[in-house]
């Protein structure tokens, strides 16, 4: 790969700048590493294929074609031909959304939005709401059990509560079931759910659940879940269902999520955790080694990223499974990017209330919750040997990864370990 894309390049520029600021040792480490080596004309040489691919999937903001896809269905709905997309309501001209009571519960809804009544919400109605109700926010799309996020998006949409209130629910509504197009096959239906309280009221500092129609300031493609999908900003990707067409208001207190049937905690919010992006397989003794990574910032925030280099074969205490007594050291969390990527013009963000200061154009808080942050460290004075290198986060409450929620089925937070060989 000769072009790691502008998003991968952003990570290279951020980390390269960091190492150069460290002086002679940092500059020497860059010269010895092909990732940051310089060409004769002074421009950065493209990164190795594997690293570039991973970087391109993770950076602010992820381009449409670089987003990891987790669409369901056989065939996946976004692969249907244009005429079929139009026929099944996956085109802006034919899309409709129903908001109806659950026939198996006693939920009271005075004005259901339904196709049978001719009252279902269509694209024009959604855009009318967007004239006064539209919101934008950045959030990472990530899987409950996956190590690698699907990508970062700047999402735009209408708060779900505004559409729910159009149906005039009056009593006996405790949850909201919803799903998207599934090839008219009940066995392919993917069902998430939300408590009605999360829909109608945002917890302090949280963004609303939205009916999303744009990513990175562009209308959603079918592959990305268009024309309209759900975005639950504090939840894992299974909550942000694509190709949204139907919402059911119910008095049932139980979640009916498809993921719940697969032994997952479907109500878990995104967790804070760190992972490596670049660790050299081998370095020479006493040669500085540049290390970089990405931190996923969950509901508990982020204050530190740390690393621990341990010689292989070292006895580890059996009563300390999360290595809390290890000799962890702080890495450097890098500043926000100057080019946000995502094919935005000149990499500049549109107004993003709640995350970006309109006067300075900079984040109000950094790192931002439910997004990612770059980090880096320069290892020096390494003695020959074989090592395991680990990374972890410290959240805003001072709690180290994988706590306070270490259980895998509520979000992946396993401490990552990679080998590093130092040759004599």
Secondary structure, DSSP 8 states (H G I E B T S, - for coil): ----HHHHHHHHHHHHHHHHHT-HHHHHHHHT-TTT-B-TTS-B----HHHHHHHHHHSSS--GGGS-----TTTTGGGS-HHHHHHTT-STTT-EEEEEE-TTS--EESS-B-TTTT--EEHHHHHHHHHHHEEEEEEEE--TT-SS--EEEEEEEEEHHHHHHHT-EEE---EEEEEE--TT-GGG---EEEEHHHHHS--TT----EEEEEETTEE--GGGT-S-EEE-TTB-GGGS-SSEEEEEEE---S---TGGGGT--TT-B---EEEEEE--SEEETT--EEEEEEEE--TT--SEEEEEEEETT----TT-TT-TTS--EE-EE----SS--TT-GGG-----TTTB-TTT-SBSSSS-TTSEEEEEEEE-S--SEEEEEEEEEE-TTS-BTTTT---GGG-----EEEEEEEE-
